[in-house]
């Protein structure tokens, strides 16, 4: 059991969690919105400090990160839980697991022990030391905190990231961006890259479909960039929900305002979870969205979930030459040298873009 970070004590045994923008006020015996932070006797505990529910060695392109050590592998970990409730969540079985009440014992103040709740949480016991050791043994370049929302397992992510940094590993957050500025400031010194979901550019859609708000997500993207974390943005394009030209232009212009070299990944929607009444996004819609991004001044706009059909290749913004060619999550060819296009010498934005010899995968 571990006391949670970022909370304050209130009268009558209540606490206020400050980890994310929800700022939940939690009564004794109750949980926050994420359902994995529990008030026991006026102390807030995390129930997922050492309960890893998923861990795999992934290509970094799967995050997706196209401008961060391309062709490398990232050891990826997650616990159950999320601080949003997106109706179209592709990992809902684990992200929403802790919110399904039938999984939990009675959680009113008479619940006998916090240990009862901890035992109810699914996951394999894993310490930061073990996560780092497995990543090293796997020859991963980085550790990714992903699959669910890493903000809700902040204590495990931060401790692991600090140890990973000491051992020469990089750290990656794949996040919905719903994190408090205080938590971001604490994490940024050991965080190398983040892919942030920008789901909508409409606050009502965020509220009704995700249970959150737009503003904090925009602030997160800007703050990561200001703190020197490499940022890429992903938008899942859902038919008739966020695919209008006006909304796409707003997204593109916002990202360009953060930085024209911020890569934007526009991905195809697949019906899932509680949103199975909509079709897959037509490829033509994805293509149109990419053109809107380029017209807004973005230098790197990619099409996701369309392997072999869309634009997955990095082109030099100077001469247009293909410098990193991909198929899905696989790098086919990488000719970047010292961060530059070999043809015209233009800079290619990113982190360690040149092929490495010890990534565990061939570029």
PyMOL commands that set and color helices and strands:
alter all, ss='L'
color gray80, all
select helices_A, chain A and resi 11-13+60-62+92-95+97-99+101-103+114-120+128-137+150-166+181-188+203-210+214-226+245-258+283-295
alter helices_A, ss='H'
color red, helices_A
select strands_A, chain A and resi 2-3+7-9+15-17+25-26+37-40+43-46+51-52+54-59+73-78+124-125+142-145+170-175+193-197+230-237+264-268+301-304+314-315+322-327+330-334
alter strands_A, ss='S'
color yellow, strands_A
deselect
rebuild
show_as cartoon
